[in-house]
Amino acid sequence: MGGMTDQPRPPERPKVEPEIIPPGAPGPLPRGRSWVWMSSGQGHGRTLRFETRGTMALVTALLMLGVGAAVVLVLLLGLVLLWIPISLAIAAAIVWSMFRRKS
C-alpha cells in the first residue's frame, strides 16, 4: 500500500532555542518593578510588564465586596422576617379551627 511506513517519527527539534545568558553578562534592562523579557530568537524582543494596583483599588474592591455582602444579608433577613408573621398567622388559623370544631 503506497510508500507509507508505520515507523514512528523522531521528535522535532524546537525551531527557536532558548537564549542562556551567563552570569555577569548584561541582559535586557528592567523597565519597572515586575517585568519579563521574551525573545523569539530572530532579533525581535518584547518586554511584558506586570503592574500591581494601588491601595485605593484595594479599598474600593473591599468596599464593593462589603456592600454586596450587606445586600445579600438584608435580603436573607427580609425573607426570614417576612415568614415570622406568616407562620404566626397560619398557627393562629390552625388553633382557631381546632376551637371551632370542638364547640
N, C-alpha and C positions, 0 to 999 in steps of 0.2 A: 504494500500500500504506500505509495508515494515515497518521498525522501525523509519522512518524519521518523525520528527515533524516540524511544521512551526514556532516554537517559536524562537525569536531572541536570539543569543548567547550573554552572557555578554562580555564586552570588556576585552581583555587580558591585564594582568599586564606587564609592561616592564621587560625584563629579567635582566637588569642592572639598578640599582638605581643610580641617581647622587650622588656623594660624596659632602657633605656640610662641608666645613672647617670653623670652628667657628673663630670669630675674635681673633687675637692674637696667633692662633696656627700656627706653622711653616708649610708652604706649600712647593711646589717644588720651587727650586731656579731659578730665571730668567737667561737666557743664552744669553742675547743680549738686544737690545732696544725694540723690539716688539716680544712677544712670547705668545704662548697658550699651556697650558698643557692639554692633553687628556688622560683619563684613561678608560680602558674597564671594570674595576671593578674586574679583575682577577689577579691583581698584575702586570699587564703589563701597562706601560705608554708610552707616546710618546710626545715629545716636538716639536711643529711646530714653525719655526722662519720665520718672515716676514722681508725681507730686503728692505731698500729703496735705490734707486740709487743715485749716487753722482751728483755733479754739472756738471761734464764732460758729463755724459749721457744726462742730460737735455739740455746742449748746443748743443750736437750732434743731438738730436731729433729735436730741434728747427731749427737748420741749415738745416736738411733734409727736414723739412716742408717748410721752406723758398725757398729752391731750387725747390721743387715740385710746389709750387705756382708760382714761376718765369717761369718755363717751361710752365705751363698752360697759363699764361698771354702772353708769347711770341707767343704761338700757336694761341691764340684768336686774338691778334693784327695782326699776319700774315694773318689770314683769312680776317680780315677787310681791311687791306691794299691791299690785293690781289683783293678784289672786287671793289675798287675805280677805277682803270684803266679799269677794265672790264665793269663797269657800264657807265663810260665815253665813251668807245668805242661803246657801244650799243646806248647811247643817240646820239652820232655823226652819227651813221648809220641811225637812225630814221630821224634826221634832214636832212641828205644828201638825203635820199629817198623822203622826202617831197619836197625839192627844185627841184629834178629831175622830179617829177610828174607835177609840175606847169609849167615847161618850155616846 
